[in-house]
Amino acid sequence: MRLSIVRAVLCTLAALALLGPLPAPAIELDAISKAAAGYQTPDAKLETLYRAALLNTSKQITVADDGTAYVKTGDIPAEWLRDASAQVRPYLFFAKDDPQVRTILRGIIARMGRYLHIDPYANAFTLNYRVWEQKFELDSLAYPITLAWTYWKQTGDTSIFTGDLSLGFDSALDTMEREQDHPRNSRYTHKELPDGGKGKPVAYTGMIWSGFRPSDDACNFNYLIPSEMMAVVALGELEEIERDVYHNLIKTQRAAALRTEVQTGIQTYGVVFTPNYGYVYAYEVDGMGNSILMDDANIPSLLSAPYLGYTKSSSFIYKNTRKFLLSKDNPTYYVGKLARGIGSPHTNDGWVWPLAMLMEGFTASSDGERKDVLNELLASDPGDHLLHEAFNPDDPTKFSRVDFGWPNALFSEWVMTSFEGVPALPVGSTSDLDFRGD
């Protein structure tokens, strides 16, 4: 018995050593607290859920000893580059007028730049900059670029663009270029991927190889079209940063060239014909004729393409794709008594993700559809007044992830922009690019 106790203590100490120092108490941002307390609406359920959602991110943020800010994903004690970038988006609405919010966002962006420089193949880190998980996900390179660009456009503050952040962006760009030809140029492997960790064979397409989806599940075919879409937007933003802030012509040209090559790859290999829906975007392809038609709730997703800034909701191929995704022909679309929407192979079959429901709301073309989505989200509240990772659409008391920051942040952004008249955050433009069928 004593030996078991000793082993348990040693295991605990080892885990703490990996995590590093314990996070400081969560911060409180006055502007966010006032906005939450001041939100009023005749719908009591909406009022309660919105207030809790807006405050949720501040409960996940701690200020590190080095002055940067750390954003854990929720009930997992690590920071995902993707999740953290999305979790702080609602606070961008307050950044221009509030120096406290700007300070926190600058600290978050600075930390992400260091993550990219430490290991561009890692998707999650601990408070002391150790790699929590090294699942190479293309979107993990794109998200920090987009966060920095959006902060800049929203506030006009260029102080975030330090030498350290430049090194992080260099690492991201180098990695994207290298992974264009993964079989020849990359040494990255992961135990969850086939062929000794290298992944299935792919043809060269100009697109960027990704080992894992935004769900952290391994890709089946390694050109993940939603992540390619996000990369196109992020590379356009990086091109602007390098040109107008860092004044580096060579990096500007590299980002622009890669952006064009990825876009050409998407439009050449990522669009497939279906008998019932016409031309649609595939979820994954390998460049050799194989593709998967589905979507995953995690963002970037196909459904989220207009939200990301890649295409317009009125785009011919996007409209076809959206119609397919929100139908029972999509193997990840589920319908229950209280809600319906897209789920993920990452969680139980039949369970719906609020992230995907919110993306349906963001891309809806009618007030009626937006209202339906809102009512279903309110019905998903199991009693704690939070949105969760996934839930049973017949019984929302059955859900995954007790504390999951991302959907709560996204919900507060959606309510502000779709129901409260707040202008949407800026997104990069792709108007100069060629799109098939448009």
Helices and strands as residue ranges (DSSP letters): H 2-19, H 30-38, H 44-60, E 61-63, E 69-71, E 79-80, H 81-87, H 89-95, H 99-118, E 124-125, E 131-133, H 138-155, H 163-178, G 179-181, H 182-185, E 223-224, H 225-244, H 249-269, E 271-274, E 278-281, E 284-285, E 291-292, H 305-308, H 316-325, E 333-335, E 340-342, H 354-362, H 367-379, E 390-392, E 395-400, H 405-419
